[in-house]
Amino acid sequence: MSEPRKKMPGATTPSFEEALKALESLITSMEKGDTPLADLVTSYEKGSALLKTCEKHLKTAELKLLHLKENAHEPEPFSLDSQA
């Protein structure tokens, strides 16, 4: 069994859009049916990593939106000094 791949130093995480586009391209390639089995396994591994990246981006966005929603109803601090 192969060892899990480690992130290369200096490698950046793709944006959600980049990861999604790469995942869609990978799926299209795999669905053609002319890819050798060994390449399919490698593609599946890459696809799983891209899916995790997309899920991480979506979860981060969801948490930010929840935070914004929770704080949207808090009144602004009022100070008489700021009035002209």
Backbone as CSV, one residue per row, in Angstrom:
resi,resn,N_x,N_y,N_z,CA_x,CA_y,CA_z,C_x,C_y,C_z
1,MET,0.849,-1.179,0.000,0.000,0.000,0.000,0.891,1.238,0.000
2,SER,0.506,2.280,-0.718,1.343,3.470,-0.795,1.147,4.354,0.426
3,GLU,2.180,5.138,0.718,2.117,6.050,1.853,1.321,7.276,1.470
4,PRO,0.632,7.915,2.456,-0.103,9.132,2.142,0.861,10.209,1.660
5,ARG,0.422,10.967,0.687,1.278,12.024,0.158,1.306,13.197,1.106
6,LYS,2.510,13.737,1.275,2.677,14.900,2.128,2.672,16.130,1.255
7,LYS,2.206,17.228,1.817,2.178,18.484,1.097,3.606,18.955,0.875
8,MET,3.899,19.338,-0.343,5.238,19.805,-0.668,5.461,21.180,-0.044
9,PRO,6.668,21.434,0.472,6.944,22.745,1.032,6.751,23.820,-0.026
10,GLY,6.097,24.891,0.352,5.864,25.987,-0.570,4.632,25.788,-1.444
11,ALA,3.998,24.605,-1.384,2.792,24.368,-2.177,1.630,25.139,-1.556
12,THR,0.831,25.742,-2.412,-0.306,26.497,-1.903,-1.584,25.709,-2.132
13,THR,-2.549,25.934,-1.279,-3.846,25.303,-1.425,-4.618,26.050,-2.504
14,PRO,-5.188,25.326,-3.460,-5.946,26.023,-4.504,-7.214,26.650,-3.933
15,SER,-7.689,27.693,-4.592,-8.950,28.305,-4.188,-10.076,27.303,-4.438
16,PHE,-11.243,27.608,-3.927,-12.399,26.737,-4.145,-12.662,26.565,-5.637
17,GLU,-12.637,27.677,-6.349,-12.931,27.645,-7.781,-11.897,26.824,-8.555
18,GLU,-10.623,26.987,-8.202,-9.561,26.218,-8.862,-9.705,24.721,-8.585
19,ALA,-9.966,24.380,-7.330,-10.110,22.973,-6.951,-11.333,22.356,-7.623
20,LEU,-12.436,23.097,-7.672,-13.652,22.586,-8.295,-13.453,22.369,-9.792
21,LYS,-12.806,23.318,-10.449,-12.545,23.186,-11.885,-11.648,21.969,-12.164
22,ALA,-10.605,21.789,-11.354,-9.710,20.642,-11.520,-10.456,19.336,-11.271
23,LEU,-11.328,19.322,-10.268,-12.108,18.125,-9.953,-13.060,17.788,-11.100
24,GLU,-13.734,18.793,-11.629,-14.648,18.563,-12.752,-13.898,18.019,-13.969
25,SER,-12.728,18.574,-14.227,-11.909,18.118,-15.351,-11.470,16.667,-15.148
26,LEU,-11.082,16.348,-13.935,-10.646,14.995,-13.599,-11.787,13.996,-13.777
27,ILE,-12.966,14.367,-13.321,-14.134,13.486,-13.444,-14.471,13.255,-14.914
28,THR,-14.453,14.322,-15.701,-14.728,14.194,-17.134,-13.746,13.229,-17.784
29,SER,-12.487,13.363,-17.442,-11.454,12.489,-17.992,-11.687,11.036,-17.581
30,MET,-12.049,10.830,-16.316,-12.262,9.475,-15.818,-13.495,8.832,-16.449
31,GLU,-14.514,9.636,-16.757,-15.761,9.105,-17.296,-15.639,8.676,-18.755
32,LYS,-14.581,9.072,-19.433,-14.408,8.699,-20.834,-14.256,7.194,-20.995
33,GLY,-13.705,6.532,-19.994,-13.605,5.079,-20.017,-12.377,4.523,-20.714
34,ASP,-11.483,5.376,-21.172,-10.294,4.865,-21.865,-9.021,5.029,-21.041
35,THR,-9.170,5.274,-19.752,-8.027,5.462,-18.863,-7.646,4.125,-18.235
36,PRO,-6.359,3.775,-18.262,-5.917,2.524,-17.616,-6.226,2.528,-16.113
37,LEU,-6.414,1.369,-15.561,-6.801,1.217,-14.156,-5.829,1.924,-13.215
38,ALA,-4.537,1.761,-13.429,-3.550,2.397,-12.544,-3.715,3.910,-12.555
39,ASP,-3.990,4.480,-13.723,-4.203,5.921,-13.818,-5.515,6.332,-13.153
40,LEU,-6.519,5.474,-13.235,-7.790,5.759,-12.574,-7.616,5.843,-11.058
41,VAL,-6.817,4.941,-10.522,-6.569,4.949,-9.074,-5.868,6.244,-8.674
42,THR,-4.871,6.638,-9.443,-4.158,7.891,-9.169,-5.107,9.077,-9.284
43,SER,-5.940,9.065,-10.312,-6.911,10.144,-10.500,-7.907,10.192,-9.350
44,TYR,-8.312,9.022,-8.881,-9.240,8.959,-7.752,-8.616,9.584,-6.507
45,GLU,-7.350,9.290,-6.279,-6.645,9.871,-5.123,-6.591,11.395,-5.241
46,LYS,-6.258,11.887,-6.437,-6.221,13.333,-6.659,-7.602,13.944,-6.466
47,GLY,-8.605,13.255,-6.985,-9.980,13.742,-6.846,-10.423,13.803,-5.397
48,SER,-10.035,12.811,-4.622,-10.381,12.808,-3.188,-9.752,13.996,-2.482
49,ALA,-8.500,14.295,-2.825,-7.820,15.442,-2.218,-8.485,16.746,-2.635
50,LEU,-8.858,16.851,-3.901,-9.537,18.061,-4.381,-10.898,18.223,-3.710
51,LEU,-11.603,17.116,-3.528,-12.900,17.160,-2.857,-12.746,17.655,-1.422
52,LYS,-11.734,17.170,-0.719,-11.487,17.627,0.652,-11.186,19.125,0.681
53,THR,-10.431,19.595,-0.310,-10.126,21.022,-0.393,-11.406,21.828,-0.587
54,CYS,-12.267,21.376,-1.487,-13.541,22.068,-1.722,-14.399,22.073,-0.455
55,GLU,-14.475,20.931,0.204,-15.265,20.835,1.433,-14.725,21.768,2.507
56,LYS,-13.398,21.866,2.604,-12.791,22.749,3.600,-13.144,24.212,3.313
57,HIS,-13.061,24.607,2.041,-13.426,25.975,1.659,-14.899,26.257,1.954
58,LEU,-15.767,25.306,1.644,-17.198,25.490,1.896,-17.492,25.593,3.391
59,LYS,-16.831,24.774,4.188,-17.044,24.812,5.643,-16.578,26.149,6.213
60,THR,-15.435,26.635,5.739,-14.926,27.931,6.191,-15.912,29.040,5.841
61,ALA,-16.422,29.017,4.609,-17.391,30.030,4.185,-18.672,29.944,5.019
62,GLU,-19.125,28.737,5.285,-20.328,28.542,6.089,-20.142,29.116,7.493
63,LEU,-18.991,28.852,8.101,-18.732,29.365,9.446,-18.676,30.891,9.458
64,LYS,-18.074,31.480,8.428,-18.026,32.944,8.333,-19.430,33.525,8.205
65,LEU,-20.259,32.899,7.371,-21.630,33.389,7.206,-22.432,33.261,8.494
66,LEU,-22.261,32.153,9.196,-22.953,31.979,10.479,-22.511,33.039,11.476
67,HIS,-21.222,33.315,11.502,-20.696,34.342,12.405,-21.286,35.713,12.057
68,LEU,-21.319,36.028,10.781,-21.888,37.308,10.356,-23.371,37.391,10.696
69,LYS,-24.081,36.306,10.493,-25.516,36.274,10.788,-25.768,36.464,12.277
70,GLU,-24.975,35.798,13.109,-25.137,35.913,14.558,-24.847,37.328,15.045
71,ASN,-23.883,37.982,14.430,-23.486,39.313,14.874,-24.256,40.432,14.187
72,ALA,-25.107,40.115,13.234,-25.852,41.130,12.500,-26.909,41.792,13.375
73,HIS,-27.357,41.125,14.397,-28.423,41.653,15.234,-27.915,42.385,16.472
74,GLU,-26.621,42.432,16.644,-26.069,43.151,17.789,-26.072,44.640,17.492
75,PRO,-26.586,45.428,18.420,-26.622,46.876,18.183,-25.214,47.468,18.212
76,GLU,-25.043,48.530,17.443,-23.777,49.253,17.435,-23.631,49.977,18.778
77,PRO,-22.407,50.054,19.291,-22.228,50.825,20.531,-22.583,52.288,20.270
78,PHE,-23.281,52.900,21.210,-23.716,54.283,21.065,-22.900,55.172,21.988
79,SER,-22.426,56.259,21.438,-21.666,57.190,22.235,-22.103,58.602,21.891
80,LEU,-22.357,59.406,22.913,-22.732,60.795,22.689,-21.572,61.602,22.143
81,ASP,-20.350,61.172,22.413,-19.177,61.902,21.960,-19.053,61.869,20.432
82,SER,-19.591,60.883,19.780,-19.420,60.758,18.335,-20.442,61.574,17.558
83,GLN,-21.418,62.174,18.239,-22.442,62.970,17.566,-21.940,64.389,17.365
84,ALA,-22.222,64.997,16.205,-21.769,66.359,15.930,-22.839,67.358,16.252
